Amino acid sequence: MPRFAANLSMMFTEVPFIERFAAARKAGFDAVEFLFPYDYSTLQIQKQLEQNHLTLA
């Protein structure tokens, strides 16, 4: 069964980037990916991944 990751740079653009993790989880994704990883601190990213039970693809 294929697994898909939500690309947060391209999806859920109606909300600010940091809120896209929750949007991806709500849409049923269990993994995310994104471009430009240096725009946010690793602590911010890790917090969102943990809070939303997501993995980084």
C-alpha positions in Angstrom: 0.0 0.0 0.0 1.6 3.3 -1.0 2.0 6.0 1.6 1.8 9.7 0.8 3.2 12.7 2.6 1.6 16.1 2.5 3.9 18.7 1.0 3.3 21.7 3.3 4.9 24.1 0.9 2.2 23.4 -1.7 -0.8 22.3 0.3 -3.0 24.1 2.8 -1.7 27.5 1.7 -4.9 29.1 3.1 -3.3 28.9 6.6 0.1 30.0 7.9 2.9 27.5 7.4 3.1 26.5 11.1 -0.6 25.6 11.1 -0.3 23.4 8.1 0.9 20.5 10.2 -2.5 20.3 12.0 -4.3 20.7 8.7 -2.3 17.8 7.2 -3.2 15.6 10.2 -6.8 16.5 10.0 -6.8 15.6 6.3 -5.6 12.1 7.2 -1.8 12.4 6.5 0.7 10.7 8.8 3.8 12.3 7.2 4.7 15.7 5.8 7.4 17.2 3.7 8.2 20.8 2.8 10.6 23.0 0.9 12.9 25.6 2.5 13.4 23.8 5.9 15.5 26.7 7.2 12.7 29.2 7.4 11.7 27.8 10.9 13.8 26.5 13.8 14.1 22.8 14.2 12.4 23.2 17.6 9.3 24.7 16.0 9.2 21.9 13.4 9.7 19.2 16.0 7.0 20.6 18.2 4.5 20.6 15.4 5.5 17.1 14.3 5.0 15.7 17.9 1.8 17.6 18.6 0.2 16.4 15.4 1.6 12.8 15.6 3.4 13.2 12.2 6.6 12.0 10.8 8.9 13.9 8.4 9.2 12.3 5.0 
